[in-house]
Amino acid sequence: MEHLEAVVIGGGQSGLAAAHALAEQGVIPLVLEASDRAVGSWPRYYDSLTLFSPARFSSLPGLAFGGNPDRYPHRDEVVAYLDRYAARLDADIRTGRRVSRVTAGAGGYGIELESGEHLSAGAVVAASGSFGRPHRPALPGLETFTGQVLHVADYRAPAQFAGQRVVVVGAGNSAVQVASELAQVTRTTLATRAPVKFARQRLLGRDLHFWLTRTGLDAAPLGRLLRTPPGQPVLDDGRYRAALSAALPERRPMFTDLEGSKARWADGSVEAVDSIILATGYRPDLPYLTDLDGALDPSGRPRHRDGACLAHPGLAFVGLEWQRSLSSNSLRGVGRDAARAARRLARHLSRR
């Protein structure tokens, strides 16, 4: 059995940031990535996805994004950037390696791969993100709806929905962005439990992320002040607010029921619907930790404090939403959390 100092599970932005931070501490990790490229889930996001943060605020530690720092990079630019980052990283990155199980032992942790391969490590970083676990809420009648139901994780472009009656469920950035582009080709409703909240993308001639960085609200602990229900506001340069005002898409309170292929709305009206797209977020994708006692709570969420596992000192999480701040699961913020986790794990390894 191959023994490593540290294994990072996941080769996306969180795993790459963790590997960089561990190398800075003198720990050369092995990165295990399930797909064939160390770029995480980015290639699978919808085609029109564009970052809400400018390039100058969208890089991982050690490598600037490049190009015009004030532009808002497209999905494919992020993929190319992560490719460059992985190529420069001082780490062993093995793709096509899906981890199926992590267990605790006297020498640290046992890591079992779906291929049947077994490894062991003194420390483990769980950085597998959440894209693999889309959240599908229990909406009335959804189980028996006879039309098409998909999560925004499976959405790519509006062309396939042309001429359909579409309902997008959600009030976040993805929901508004996808519903707005669908409304250009077909009748689309954005169904939400509360009115959509907007935040201006630019203030006093500067992008919002400039002010978040300058004030410290982008980092822990002050950033937690922005975590207020029902969630973060939609960042907008004016386009999306104008689109909703023009009913492109229309915004309606959540449907009260689904009957066959029809939706019943709060005002009592009933209409046929072809497709429902759930832009309802994600949950941490950590099935390989199920057998590691105390690592997860009964719902599958990690039990941690600021990324440190409460039950296992050699296990850290990186890239969780709101792990330490509002930017913990973003390109601009994951490096801070990764550095903190790497320092803690380096101390743990030195005591063994």
SVG drawing of the C-alpha trace seen along z (x, -y; Angstrom):
<svg xmlns="http://www.w3.org/2000/svg" viewBox="-58 -57 67 60">
<polyline fill="none" stroke="black" stroke-width="0.4" points="0.0,0.0 1.3,-3.4 1.7,-5.8 1.5,-9.6 2.0,-12.5 -1.2,-14.1 -4.0,-13.3 -6.2,-15.9 -9.6,-14.6 -10.7,-16.7 -8.7,-18.5 -10.9,-21.6 -10.2,-25.1 -10.4,-24.0 -8.2,-21.0 -5.6,-22.9 -5.5,-25.7 -5.1,-23.1 -2.3,-21.4 -0.5,-24.8 -0.9,-25.7 0.4,-22.3 3.4,-22.6 4.1,-26.0 4.2,-24.2 6.7,-21.7 4.1,-19.0 4.0,-17.6 0.5,-16.2 -1.1,-13.7 -4.2,-15.1 -6.9,-12.6 -9.4,-13.9 -12.3,-11.8 -12.5,-13.4 -9.9,-13.4 -8.8,-17.0 -7.8,-18.9 -10.3,-21.7 -13.2,-20.6 -16.8,-21.0 -16.2,-24.2 -16.5,-22.5 -20.0,-21.2 -21.5,-24.6 -24.0,-26.2 -22.5,-27.7 -23.2,-31.4 -21.8,-31.4 -19.7,-34.5 -18.0,-35.3 -19.5,-38.0 -16.0,-39.0 -13.5,-40.7 -10.3,-38.8 -8.2,-40.7 -10.3,-39.2 -10.7,-35.7 -7.3,-34.0 -5.8,-31.4 -2.7,-32.0 0.5,-32.1 -0.9,-32.7 -2.7,-35.8 -5.6,-35.2 -4.1,-37.3 -5.5,-39.5 -7.6,-42.6 -8.0,-42.6 -11.3,-44.4 -13.1,-42.0 -15.5,-39.3 -14.1,-36.0 -16.2,-33.4 -16.5,-29.8 -14.0,-28.5 -11.5,-31.1 -11.7,-29.7 -11.2,-26.2 -8.0,-27.3 -6.8,-29.2 -7.2,-26.1 -5.4,-24.0 -2.4,-26.4 -2.5,-26.4 -2.5,-22.6 0.4,-22.4 2.6,-24.7 1.7,-23.0 4.3,-21.2 2.1,-18.2 1.4,-14.7 -2.0,-15.0 -3.7,-11.8 -6.9,-12.1 -9.5,-9.4 -9.2,-8.5 -12.5,-8.5 -12.3,-8.0 -15.0,-5.7 -14.1,-5.4 -11.9,-7.0 -11.3,-5.2 -9.3,-6.0 -6.4,-3.8 -3.4,-3.8 -1.2,-5.3 -3.7,-8.0 -6.3,-7.3 -7.0,-4.6 -8.2,-5.7 -10.0,-3.3 -10.6,-4.1 -13.4,-2.9 -10.7,-1.1 -9.9,1.0 -6.6,-0.8 -5.7,-1.4 -3.6,-4.3 -2.9,-5.6 -2.1,-9.1 -1.2,-11.0 -3.6,-13.8 -6.6,-14.2 -8.2,-17.3 -11.8,-16.8 -12.1,-19.3 -14.6,-17.6 -17.0,-20.6 -20.7,-20.3 -21.5,-20.1 -22.0,-16.3 -24.8,-16.7 -27.4,-19.1 -30.1,-20.0 -33.6,-19.0 -36.1,-20.4 -39.4,-18.6 -41.8,-20.8 -45.5,-19.9 -46.3,-17.5 -42.8,-17.4 -42.5,-13.6 -45.5,-13.1 -44.9,-15.9 -45.0,-14.4 -43.0,-17.1 -39.2,-17.4 -37.5,-18.2 -33.8,-19.0 -31.4,-20.8 -29.4,-23.8 -26.4,-21.5 -27.7,-19.7 -28.6,-22.9 -26.4,-24.0 -28.1,-26.4 -31.6,-27.8 -32.0,-26.5 -33.4,-23.1 -36.2,-24.8 -37.4,-27.1 -41.2,-27.1 -41.6,-25.4 -43.3,-26.7 -40.5,-26.8 -40.5,-27.4 -37.2,-28.1 -37.2,-27.6 -34.8,-29.8 -33.8,-33.3 -30.0,-33.3 -27.5,-34.3 -27.9,-31.2 -31.6,-31.2 -31.9,-34.8 -29.2,-34.4 -30.7,-31.2 -34.3,-32.4 -33.3,-35.7 -31.6,-34.0 -34.4,-31.4 -36.9,-34.3 -35.3,-35.4 -36.4,-32.2 -39.6,-31.1 -42.1,-32.0 -40.3,-31.7 -41.4,-32.1 -39.0,-32.6 -40.7,-30.9 -39.5,-32.1 -40.6,-32.0 -39.8,-35.8 -39.0,-38.7 -35.5,-38.6 -33.0,-40.7 -30.4,-42.6 -27.0,-44.1 -25.4,-46.6 -22.3,-45.2 -20.6,-48.6 -20.5,-51.3 -18.9,-54.7 -17.2,-53.4 -15.7,-50.3 -16.8,-46.7 -18.4,-45.5 -15.5,-43.1 -13.1,-46.0 -15.2,-47.3 -15.6,-43.9 -11.9,-43.4 -11.1,-47.0 -13.5,-46.8 -12.6,-43.2 -16.2,-42.0 -14.9,-39.4 -13.0,-37.6 -13.8,-36.0 -15.1,-36.8 -16.7,-40.0 -18.1,-38.5 -20.5,-36.3 -22.5,-39.5 -23.7,-39.2 -25.2,-35.7 -28.8,-36.7 -31.8,-34.8 -33.1,-34.0 -29.6,-34.1 -27.1,-36.3 -28.5,-38.9 -28.2,-38.7 -25.3,-40.8 -26.5,-43.0 -25.3,-45.7 -28.9,-46.6 -29.7,-44.0 -31.4,-41.5 -33.5,-44.0 -34.6,-45.5 -35.4,-42.0 -37.6,-41.1 -39.3,-44.5 -40.2,-43.8 -41.4,-40.3 -38.6,-38.7 -38.8,-36.4 -41.9,-37.0 -41.5,-36.5 -44.3,-34.7 -44.6,-33.3 -43.9,-29.6 -46.5,-27.3 -48.7,-25.6 -49.0,-22.2 -48.1,-20.3 -50.7,-18.0 -49.6,-15.9 -48.1,-18.4 -49.8,-21.4 -48.8,-23.9 -51.2,-25.5 -50.3,-29.0 -51.0,-30.9 -53.7,-33.0 -55.6,-29.8 -54.7,-29.7 -53.6,-26.5 -51.4,-26.1 -49.5,-23.5 -45.7,-23.5 -43.2,-21.6 -40.0,-21.9 -39.0,-22.8 -35.4,-23.8 -34.3,-23.7 -31.7,-26.4 -31.8,-25.4 -28.2,-25.1 -26.0,-22.2 -24.9,-20.3 -21.3,-19.1 -20.5,-16.0 -18.7,-13.8 -20.1,-10.3 -16.6,-8.8 -16.6,-10.1 -19.8,-8.2 -17.8,-5.5 -15.5,-7.9 -17.2,-8.2 -18.0,-11.8 -16.9,-13.4 -20.5,-14.1 -23.8,-14.8 -26.9,-12.7 -27.7,-14.9 -24.3,-14.4 -23.0,-17.8 -19.4,-18.0 -18.9,-18.5 -16.2,-21.2 -15.1,-24.5 -13.6,-26.8 -12.7,-23.8 -11.2,-21.7 -13.0,-18.4 -14.3,-18.2 -13.7,-14.4 -10.5,-13.9 -7.5,-16.3 -5.9,-15.0 -8.9,-15.8 -9.7,-19.2 -12.4,-20.6 -11.7,-23.2 -14.2,-24.9 -17.3,-24.6 -19.9,-27.3 -19.6,-29.8 -16.7,-27.8 -15.2,-30.9 -16.6,-33.7 -18.8,-34.6 -16.0,-33.9 -14.9,-30.5 -16.1,-28.5 -14.9,-30.9 -11.7,-31.4 -11.0,-34.6 -11.5,-33.3 -10.6,-29.6 -6.9,-30.2 -7.2,-31.9 -9.1,-28.9 -6.7,-26.4 -3.7,-28.2 -5.3,-28.0 -6.1,-24.2 -2.5,-23.5 -0.9,-25.2 -3.1,-23.1 -2.4,-19.8 1.4,-20.5 1.4,-20.9 -0.6,-17.7 1.8,-15.8 4.8,-17.2 3.4,-15.8 2.9,-12.3"/>
</svg>
